[in-house]
Amino acid sequence: MKKSIILCMSVLGLSLSCQTAFGVTIVLNGTSSAGKSSIAAELQRSLDGPAQILRIDDIIYEEMIKKAKQLGYIKSTATHKASLEGIEKLPTDQKKEIFVDKTPDIWNKLYQQARDYSAANQHVIMDTILGKREEELNDFLKMMNNLEAMLVLVYAPLPVLQQRVSERNRTGGPGEQRSLFPTISQFHFLFRKPTSGEVPLEVITIEKMGEVFATAREEEKDFQLFKNYSEQDVAGLQREFAKHFGSKNGVMSLVPILEYDLVINSATCSPSACAAQIIKHYQEGGQRQAIMKNYSQLALPATESWLSRAWSGICHWLVSWRR
């Protein structure tokens, strides 16, 4: 790895910075049960040198634990594990009181961790779900825009996701059981209907989608996971899915909303093989421009000056030149 280049400039009170990373920074994006955690673990084992796995949810839980302890809802001396268990047992009103959203401050903490680990010559693997809200996505991209990061979509077809959730519910403990329906709702934030000429990432028939919904609905009754989703809720989600991805001739298709440096279908490779693809992409100098492209396509805040935009461009030129 080449040494980091750190440039700082302050003009008219505006602080601008650009840093190229010592280590590899890999952002894994995708729905729940797509295989991100398994691939992240394989990357951590396979990368040359120490690697840290960062999750936005871990930062959120840390903040929630801090709030719960301050309010006396859990013991101040409780361990991290005991604190997490205590939060799960809190009444709904207390959970709402300590709830922490993905604010710019939370994204900044994730970015600072990534930058600090990278500057310490450690690789960084981020496991996240981007795209829930445009402002949330903008916060993340703005923070990560100065890091030489690779954005990877980890994807699995809907029937495969249903099989994975079903297997997890059968073999896991009560705390590990999950519903498929929140995962299905995440498709709306990550994918869209393709335009003319675009190659679909997945094609699914209305009939097959109906089978997936029916199977999940029936199985989750057995695991008491269906209580949060009424028959009307599921039917509405199914209609929205068909509407969002089109149902021409009874067939729906989808493509990613964001641009990615690499797309991995975890249904076609083992976690170790998927990790090997990502590492190969990086080692062979594959594209690492997706975060910059996605950020540039979003409407920049009115407060962001032309100087800030120009400096961001210079930073990315330096990153490309370094490689």
C-alpha positions in Angstrom: 0.0 0.0 0.0 1.2 3.5 -0.8 1.4 6.2 1.8 -1.6 8.4 2.5 -1.8 11.9 1.0 -3.6 14.2 3.4 -4.4 17.7 2.1 -6.1 20.4 4.2 -7.1 23.9 3.1 -9.0 26.7 4.8 -10.4 29.5 2.7 -12.7 32.2 4.1 -13.4 30.0 7.1 -14.4 27.0 5.0 -12.4 23.9 5.9 -11.9 21.4 3.1 -10.1 18.1 3.3 -9.1 15.3 1.1 -7.6 12.0 2.2 -6.6 9.0 0.2 -6.7 5.8 2.3 -3.9 3.5 3.4 -6.1 0.4 3.4 -8.9 -0.9 1.2 -12.4 0.5 2.0 -15.2 -1.7 0.8 -18.9 -0.8 1.2 -21.3 -3.7 0.9 -24.8 -2.6 0.2 -27.9 -4.9 -0.2 -31.1 -6.1 1.4 -31.2 -8.1 4.7 -30.4 -11.8 4.1 -28.5 -11.0 0.9 -25.3 -12.4 2.3 -23.4 -9.2 3.3 -22.4 -10.4 6.8 -21.1 -13.7 5.5 -19.1 -12.0 2.7 -17.8 -9.4 5.1 -16.5 -12.1 7.5 -14.8 -13.8 4.5 -13.2 -10.5 3.4 -12.0 -9.9 6.9 -10.3 -13.3 6.9 -8.9 -13.0 3.3 -7.6 -9.5 3.0 -3.9 -9.0 3.4 -3.6 -7.3 6.8 -6.0 -6.4 9.6 -9.6 -5.5 8.6 -12.4 -4.0 10.6 -16.2 -4.6 9.9 -18.3 -1.5 10.5 -22.1 -1.4 10.7 -24.2 1.7 11.0 -26.6 -0.3 13.3 -23.8 -0.9 15.7 -23.3 2.8 16.1 -27.0 3.3 16.5 -27.2 0.7 19.2 -24.3 2.2 21.1 -26.2 5.5 21.1 -29.4 3.8 22.3 -27.5 2.0 25.1 -26.0 5.4 26.2 -29.5 6.9 26.3 -31.0 3.9 28.1 -28.4 4.1 30.8 -28.7 7.8 31.2 -32.5 7.4 31.7 -32.0 4.5 34.1 -33.8 2.0 31.9 -30.8 -0.4 32.1 -28.0 -0.6 34.6 -25.1 1.7 34.0 -22.7 -1.3 34.8 -24.4 -3.6 32.3 -22.2 -5.3 29.7 -22.7 -4.6 26.0 -24.5 -7.9 25.5 -26.7 -7.4 28.6 -27.5 -3.9 27.4 -28.7 -5.1 24.0 -30.8 -7.8 25.7 -32.2 -5.1 28.1 -33.2 -2.8 25.2 -35.0 -5.7 23.5 -37.1 -6.2 26.7 -38.0 -2.5 27.2 -41.7 -1.5 26.7 -42.6 0.1 23.4 -42.8 3.7 24.8 -39.3 3.4 26.3 -37.9 2.0 23.1 -39.4 5.0 21.2 -37.8 7.4 23.8 -34.3 6.0 23.2 -34.7 5.5 19.4 -31.8 6.9 17.4 -32.3 7.7 13.7 -29.6 7.8 11.0 -28.8 11.4 11.3 -25.8 13.2 9.7 -24.1 12.9 13.1 -24.5 9.1 13.1 -23.1 8.8 9.5 -20.2 11.1 10.5 -19.3 8.7 13.3 -19.2 5.8 10.9 -17.1 7.9 8.5 -14.7 8.9 11.2 -14.3 5.3 12.3 -13.6 4.3 8.7 -11.1 7.1 8.2 -9.3 6.4 11.5 -9.0 2.6 10.8 -7.8 3.3 7.2 -5.2 5.9 8.4 -4.0 3.2 10.8 -3.2 1.0 7.8 -6.3 -1.3 8.4 -8.8 -2.3 5.8 -12.4 -1.3 6.3 -15.5 -3.3 5.4 -18.9 -1.6 5.7 -22.1 -3.6 6.0 -25.1 -1.4 5.3 -28.4 -0.8 3.6 -28.3 2.4 1.6 -31.1 4.2 -0.2 -34.0 4.3 2.3 -34.3 8.0 2.1 -32.7 10.4 -0.4 -31.4 12.7 2.4 -30.0 9.6 4.3 -28.2 8.5 1.1 -26.9 12.0 0.5 -25.5 12.1 4.0 -23.6 8.9 3.5 -22.2 9.7 0.1 -21.1 13.2 1.2 -19.2 11.7 4.1 -17.6 8.9 2.0 -16.9 11.0 -1.0 -13.3 11.7 0.1 -12.4 8.1 0.8 -11.1 5.8 -1.9 -13.9 3.3 -1.4 -15.4 0.6 -3.5 -19.2 0.3 -3.6 -20.4 -3.3 -4.0 -24.0 -4.4 -4.4 -24.6 -7.8 -2.7 -27.7 -9.2 -4.3 -29.9 -12.4 -4.1 -33.1 -13.1 -6.0 -36.4 -12.8 -4.1 -37.0 -16.6 -4.1 -33.5 -17.2 -2.7 -34.0 -14.6 0.0 -37.3 -16.4 1.0 -35.4 -19.7 1.3 -32.7 -18.2 3.4 -35.1 -16.5 5.8 -37.1 -19.8 6.0 -34.0 -21.8 6.8 -32.8 -19.3 9.4 -36.2 -19.4 11.1 -36.2 -23.2 11.2 -32.6 -23.6 12.5 -32.0 -20.4 14.6 -33.1 -19.6 18.1 -36.0 -17.3 18.9 -33.8 -14.2 18.8 -32.5 -15.1 15.3 -35.9 -15.5 13.6 -36.8 -12.9 11.0 -39.7 -11.9 8.7 -39.2 -11.7 5.0 -41.5 -8.8 4.5 -39.2 -6.0 5.8 -36.6 -7.4 3.4 -39.1 -7.2 0.5 -39.9 -3.6 1.4 -36.1 -2.8 1.1 -36.3 -3.7 -2.7 -38.1 -0.4 -3.2 -35.2 1.6 -1.9 -32.5 -0.3 -3.7 -34.0 -1.2 -7.1 -36.2 0.3 -9.9 -37.8 -0.8 -13.1 -35.3 -0.8 -16.0 -35.5 1.6 -18.8 -35.3 0.6 -22.5 -32.0 -1.2 -23.2 -31.1 -1.9 -19.6 -30.3 -5.5 -18.7 -32.4 -6.6 -15.7 -30.7 -7.9 -12.6 -33.7 -10.1 -11.9 -36.9 -11.1 -13.7 -39.7 -12.6 -11.8 -43.2 -13.5 -12.7 -46.3 -12.4 -10.9 -47.1 -16.1 -10.2 -43.7 -16.8 -8.7 -43.9 -13.6 -6.6 -47.3 -14.8 -5.3 -45.8 -18.1 -4.3 -42.9 -16.4 -2.4 -45.4 -14.2 -0.5 -47.8 -17.1 0.3 -45.0 -19.4 1.5 -43.5 -16.7 3.8 -46.9 -15.7 5.1 -47.7 -19.3 6.0 -44.3 -20.1 7.5 -44.2 -17.0 9.6 -47.5 -17.8 11.3 -45.8 -20.9 12.7 -43.0 -18.8 14.1 -45.3 -16.0 15.4 -43.6 -13.5 13.1 -46.8 -12.7 11.2 -48.4 -10.6 14.0 -46.9 -7.4 12.7 -48.2 -8.0 9.2 -51.9 -8.4 8.6 -53.3 -10.1 5.6 -54.1 -6.6 4.3 -50.5 -5.4 4.9 -49.1 -8.3 2.9 -51.6 -7.9 0.1 -50.7 -4.2 -0.1 -47.0 -4.9 -0.1 -47.5 -7.4 -2.9 -49.5 -4.9 -5.0 -46.8 -2.2 -4.4 -44.1 -4.6 -5.5 -45.8 -5.4 -8.7 -46.5 -1.7 -9.4 -43.0 -0.5 -8.6 -41.3 -3.1 -10.8 -44.0 -3.3 -13.5 -46.1 -6.2 -14.4 -46.0 -6.2 -18.2 -47.3 -9.6 -19.5 -47.2 -10.8 -15.9 -43.4 -10.3 -15.6 -41.5 -7.9 -13.4 -37.9 -6.9 -13.8 -35.5 -4.7 -11.8 -32.1 -2.9 -11.9 -30.1 -1.1 -9.1 -31.0 2.5 -8.4 -27.4 3.4 -7.6 -24.3 2.9 -9.7 -21.9 0.3 -8.3 -18.3 -0.6 -8.9 -19.2 -4.3 -8.6 -22.4 -6.3 -8.4 -22.3 -9.7 -6.7 -25.1 -12.3 -6.9 -24.6 -14.2 -3.7 -26.9 -17.0 -5.0 -24.3 -18.0 -7.6 -21.2 -18.1 -5.4 -20.3 -19.1 -1.8 -19.3 -16.3 0.6 -15.6 -17.1 0.1 -16.0 -17.1 -3.7 -17.9 -13.8 -3.5 -15.2 -12.3 -1.3 -12.5 -13.5 -3.8 -14.3 -11.7 -6.6 -14.3 -8.4 -4.6 -10.6 -8.8 -3.7 -9.7 -9.6 -7.4 -11.6 -6.5 -8.6 -9.6 -4.3 -6.2 -6.2 -5.9 -6.9 -6.7 -5.7 -10.7 -7.4 -2.0 -10.4 -11.1 -2.3 -11.1 -13.4 0.7 -10.9 -13.7 2.6 -7.6 -15.7 5.6 -8.8 -19.3 4.7 -7.9 -19.6 6.7 -4.7 -18.3 9.8 -6.5 -20.6 9.3 -9.4 -23.7 8.7 -7.2 -22.8 11.8 -5.1 -22.4 14.0 -8.1 -25.8 12.9 -9.4 -27.6 14.0 -6.2 -28.7 17.6 -5.8 -26.0 19.3 -3.8 -27.2 21.5 -0.8 -27.5 25.2 -1.6 -24.9 26.0 1.1 -22.2 24.0 -0.6 -20.1 26.4 -2.6 -18.4 26.1 -6.0 -15.1 26.0 -4.1 -16.1 23.0 -2.1 -17.3 21.2 -5.3 -14.0 22.1 -7.1 -12.0 20.8 -4.2 -13.9 17.6 -4.2 -13.0 17.2 -7.9 -9.3 17.8 -7.2 -9.4 15.2 -4.4 -10.7 12.6 -6.8 -8.1 13.5 -9.4 -5.4 12.9 -6.8 -7.0 9.6 -5.9 -7.0 8.5 -9.5 -3.5 9.8 -10.1 -2.2 7.9 -7.0 -3.4 4.6 -8.4 
